[in-house]
């Protein structure tokens, strides 16, 4: 699975645009996987993208969590900018993140350090 780091989140009036560390022309034919996982060892939320042959992970690391929280609280739609002129809707992003945040709180299965880091920003 190719990992793609989120550089920052541009919060607009109605939508949030996820800016990738670099534009990925090979993502032009991907679709949203409609699920978020966690990488509790490296403190990241991971949104899954897929095409017919590969999976890709968009990594929302700690440096963008405050913007992630702001956009999530405003219930904004999330889009990933995959090229200069192309954005991909991150389907079910808010629902998936809300589910994970509910599940992480007080749950030692994610590791105490990750739980505390998430709590410091999101609760």
C-alpha positions, 0 to 999 in steps of 0.5 A: 500500500502506497502511503501519501502524507497529507501536507495540510488541510485548506479549510474553505467556507463549505469544504475542506481540501486536503493538500497532499505532500505532492500531487499524485497523478497516479491517483487520477483513477482512484476512488474513495475507500470510505473508511479510516484506519489508525496507525497508532504506532506513528500517530496517524489517521489513515484514509483508504483510496483504491483503484482496480489494482492498488490501495493507497493510504492518505496519512493525516499525521499529528501536524494536521490534527488541529485543522482536521478537528476544525473541519470535522467540527464544522461537518465540512465535506473533505476533498483530496487535491490529486492534481492541480485541477482534480479533487476527489471526494473523501466519502464518509470521512466525517462519519468514519472519523466520528466513529473512530474518535468515539472508539478511541476514547478510553480504549487502551487497545490503541495504546495509551500514548496514542489515546492521550495524543488524540484526547489532547486534540479532539476531546 
